[in-house]
Amino acid sequence: MRSPRLAVAALAALTLPLTACGGGDELPTVSQTPGIDASDLPSTSTRPGSGASGSAGAADSEGRVPGARVSRQQVVGLYTDALMDATTVRIALDTTSTSLGVRGSGTADIGPDGPLLQFRVSLPQLGDQQVELRVLRDRVYLRAAALGPQWFSAPLTSLVGPQGEQVTSLLRQFDPRQLIQAVDDGFVSATFRDREKVDGRTADRYRLTLDTDAVLRQVQGLRGSALRKAEAGLPKRSTQDVWFAVDGGDLLRVRTAGGQGSTDVRYTRWGDPVSITAPPASQVKRLK
């Protein structure tokens, strides 16, 4: 069926934040995609080497200078402090890749009863198709604007094949335990880069080198032939830049970049109330 397949195409790009390959210092360019409300997206204020007071070379919260090594235990500690007690968050993402680019925004609840997700994305390679996704505790809802107002819905437990793998992978990436374990399993090395501004907040930026295989296995839950297929064309190691707020330790940004594409994910308004609900029943076609 064309409708759900079009909507599910968006999920592939939503599973990139921890697994996009490559590295480099250049920031991805945020595209101007029709249909996405710019007010949903945090401002872009970070540039490499821009310290909190406008000068490069500021030390992090532990007194590390730019270029200093950071241990596995310290990196896992940063993620644990940021995510284990986290609840709600607003998310903006911008991805480019050789297969599918996505720009979008949404909200997530990653608390004990989650993860619950609500996203609206645009797919430039598919003629700027607008796709909406909602994941509740027991069902997933998908809608492609070009195909009308109708939503398609299926139980989470019934999703199999590529569609089920994409949804499962997406949910795993919003499970704090999976994210923390992926960094722990895949850790190769890390350095402190600089103290910078991200959307008006002072943040410490770190660059991680991760084992791609370990991250794919943990975050996306891939094994066997599915893992080998996902690894095709990817380097053995991937580079990830992360920004943690100096005040409170919130995770503010995760950026990956490389020859296969780039992903820039920004997190704002941690802990603010969100509303993630099912669409009106009259607009939903239940597939199962």
Secondary structure as the mmCIF struct_conf table of DSSP 4:
data_model
#
loop_
_struct_conf.conf_type_id
_struct_conf.id
_struct_conf.beg_label_comp_id
_struct_conf.beg_label_asym_id
_struct_conf.beg_label_seq_id
_struct_conf.end_label_comp_id
_struct_conf.end_label_asym_id
_struct_conf.end_label_seq_id
HELX_RH_AL_P HELX_RH_AL_P1 ARG A 2 LEU A 14
TURN_TY1_P TURN_TY1_P1 THR A 15 THR A 15
TURN_TY1_P TURN_TY1_P2 PRO A 17 THR A 19
BEND BEND1 ASP A 25 ASP A 25
HELX_LH_PP_P HELX_LH_PP_P1 GLU A 26 SER A 31
TURN_TY1_P TURN_TY1_P3 PRO A 34 GLY A 35
BEND BEND2 ILE A 36 ILE A 36
HELX_RH_3T_P HELX_RH_3T_P1 ALA A 38 ASP A 40
BEND BEND3 LEU A 41 LEU A 41
HELX_LH_PP_P HELX_LH_PP_P2 PRO A 42 SER A 43
TURN_TY1_P TURN_TY1_P4 PRO A 48 GLY A 49
TURN_TY1_P TURN_TY1_P5 ALA A 52 SER A 53
BEND BEND4 GLY A 54 GLY A 54
BEND BEND5 ALA A 56 ALA A 56
TURN_TY1_P TURN_TY1_P6 SER A 61 GLU A 62
HELX_LH_PP_P HELX_LH_PP_P3 ARG A 64 VAL A 65
TURN_TY1_P TURN_TY1_P7 PRO A 66 GLY A 67
STRN STRN1 ARG A 69 ARG A 69
HELX_RH_AL_P HELX_RH_AL_P2 ARG A 72 LEU A 83
TURN_TY1_P TURN_TY1_P8 MET A 84 ASP A 85
STRN STRN2 THR A 88 SER A 97
BEND BEND6 THR A 98 SER A 99
STRN STRN3 VAL A 102 ASP A 109
BEND BEND7 GLY A 111 GLY A 111
TURN_TY1_P TURN_TY1_P9 PRO A 112 ASP A 113
STRN STRN4 LEU A 116 LEU A 123
HELX_RH_3T_P HELX_RH_3T_P2 PRO A 124 LEU A 126
TURN_TY1_P TURN_TY1_P10 GLY A 127 GLY A 127
BEND BEND8 ASP A 128 ASP A 128
STRN STRN5 GLN A 129 VAL A 135
BEND BEND9 ARG A 137 ASP A 138
STRN STRN6 ARG A 139 ALA A 144
HELX_RH_3T_P HELX_RH_3T_P3 ALA A 145 LEU A 147
BEND BEND10 PRO A 149 PRO A 149
STRN STRN7 TRP A 151 PRO A 155
HELX_RH_3T_P HELX_RH_3T_P4 LEU A 156 SER A 158
HELX_RH_AL_P HELX_RH_AL_P3 GLY A 161 GLN A 173
TURN_TY1_P TURN_TY1_P11 PHE A 174 PHE A 174
HELX_RH_AL_P HELX_RH_AL_P4 PRO A 176 GLY A 186
STRN STRN8 PHE A 187 VAL A 198
TURN_TY1_P TURN_TY1_P12 ASP A 199 GLY A 200
STRN STRN9 ARG A 201 ASP A 211
HELX_RH_AL_P HELX_RH_AL_P5 THR A 212 VAL A 219
BEND BEND11 GLN A 220 GLN A 220
HELX_RH_AL_P HELX_RH_AL_P6 GLY A 224 GLU A 231
TURN_TY1_P TURN_TY1_P13 ALA A 232 GLY A 233
BEND BEND12 LYS A 236 LYS A 236
STRN STRN10 ARG A 237 ALA A 245
TURN_TY1_P TURN_TY1_P14 VAL A 246 GLY A 248
STRN STRN11 LEU A 251 GLY A 258
TURN_TY1_P TURN_TY1_P15 GLY A 259 GLN A 260
STRN STRN12 GLY A 261 THR A 268
TURN_TY1_P TURN_TY1_P16 TRP A 270 GLY A 271
HELX_LH_PP_P HELX_LH_PP_P4 ALA A 278 PRO A 280
HELX_RH_3T_P HELX_RH_3T_P5 ALA A 281 GLN A 283
STRN STRN13 VAL A 284 ARG A 286
#
